[in-house]
Amino acid sequence: MAVLRQLPRWAWIGGGVLAFIAGIVNAAGYLGFRHQAITNLTGSTTLLGTSLGLADGPETVHWGLSVAAFVFGAVLSGLIVQQHTLKLGRRYGVALVLESLLLFAAVPLLHANDSGGIYLASIGIGLQNGMASTYSGMVFRTTHVSGMFTDLGIYIGQRLRGLPVDALRVGVCLLVVTSFTLGGTAGALLFHAMGERALLVPAALTGLCGMGYGVYRQYTLSRGRMGAD
């Protein structure tokens, strides 16, 4: 848990915001024309296997592309962020702005019932999850919550046995689960009002986060240089 204890406040806030954004995207995907969850691969991989078993060529291609798009987004994260150590100078803002552009580009395709929009959104979410996982040492997984619920169950069991529990790790789990759930709620409300255009909201939020990080980074680094002078 050393990495977790070293995370600054802005990283915690960012993790919660990204989980909220992922919740919106997932809700919009589920309520959209394919009724497909976008932010995790368990269901998509199951449906890929099912399609293979049923020899359903078009569905096999679709689910294969969905999984590959998410993985490609993680690949982009590795190329952009690169290092595993959290540091203010890293190019997190570039990754967030790119995710924003991908989500914006997905909207007209989703509105036209084109699966290409799902693939673009999957790339963006894969990029986000890769970035958050990298900067947090695999502690924050902002796009799915199965691991968080598993950890919470383990900690509850340990507490019932009278064993010590890491309150900080519990806090991470509660932050991500709560933020993701609230994002799903917001996503449902937005989809009811805007349809597939609901994705414009997480796209804008991600872009603002990226630009905000860039401004904060420059301000902090410039203050550091002035202090050195």
Beta strands, then each sheet from edge to edge (+ up, - down):
end
